[in-house]
């Protein structure tokens, strides 16, 4: 059973390394993760790189509650073909 990890605010080149470290440490403690993007406002390619690293550690990477703007970024990056991404209702 996966543990939910809340994504918040903006993840960009200024905080992506810290985000990656926290994300991978949380995975190390809890195992497979489901990411909740309901509070995520923006993610740059640096943040996306951290998601790709996480996806290599688990069978499936699920991201829930993705807003339209973030879904567009994930889709244009080709991540909707790799990750299980679910739009917010």
C-alpha positions, 0 to 999 in steps of 0.5 A: 500500500502506497503512502501519500506525499503532499506536493505544495507551492512552487518547485523550481530550480531554487528548491528542486534539490531540497524537494528531491532530497525530501521526496527520496528520503520519504520514499526510503522511510515509507516505500511506494508513494502516491503524490497529491498535487492539490496544493502544487502551483508550479513545477519546473523541469528540475522538479520533474527530474526529481519525479523521474528519479522517484519513478525509477524506485517504484513500479508505478508513480501516481500523481493525483489532484493535478490542476489544468496548468500542471496537467498541461506541463506534465502532458507536454513533457510526455509524463502522462505516458509514463506516470499515472496522472489524475486531474483534479475534479 
